[in-house]
Amino acid sequence: MVVYVRHGAHGTRKKSPSGATCPGEKESVMCHPSWRGGRRAVRWFSHFGSHHDEPGVEYGWAGEDMGPPFSEGFGVRRPLRFLAYKLELERPQVEQLVKILDELKTERAQAAVDDRRSLSDFADAVAGETFDASKAAAGADRRVETAKRLRDAVVRALGQIHAMLTPDQRGKLAYLIRSGVLLV
């Protein structure tokens, strides 16, 4: 025996009588537990950004653009803030780190552009009647050159960061890299 039940958000669905499929077990509900909060959860999370105009009070997300996750490519959302806090950097060190990370960010952005160009070359190579090996090779060569340029930029950045840190800070940075918290 099958009974049709009207369930608010899910429309009409079949429901087996209790105990028909597995005695003693309830039928699973098609609603994930995280959906339970609904509008309440939205109001609760919006609370964190609602008091940013109060003087002297800072909340986690007040007035900040969170950006896409891991946009800097370091495994953390805000690498400058994260490193300044974890390594206990002084103000001059933070200023140097800003310049280093900015150069690395620019190089990574260029690598992303080159990657899209190489994908375009690969697509062009397979789009025609015959496979165009020269376009595919050009895309592959572009990827290799980009990887070399990015490698050189990372090595240069690590050298500059090493030069500005104290021995204790270098140890903390090495731990962050080894543990996988900070991606290089």
QUIJOZI-V742049 format. One line per field, one symbol per residue. ss: DSSP state (A for helix, B for strand, O for the rest). A space follows every 50 residues. Layout:
# QUIJOZI-V742049
ss: ???
This chain:
# QUIJOZI-V742049
ss: OBBBBBBOOOBBBBBBOOOOOOOOOOOOOOOOAAAOOAAAAAAAAAAAAO OOOOOOOOOOOOOOOOOOOOOOOOOOOOAAAAAAAAOOOOAAAAAAAAAA AAAAAAAAAAAAAAAAAAAAAAAAAAAOOOOOAAAAAAAAAAAAAAAAAA AAAAAAAAAAAAAAOOAAAAAAAAAAAAOOOOOO
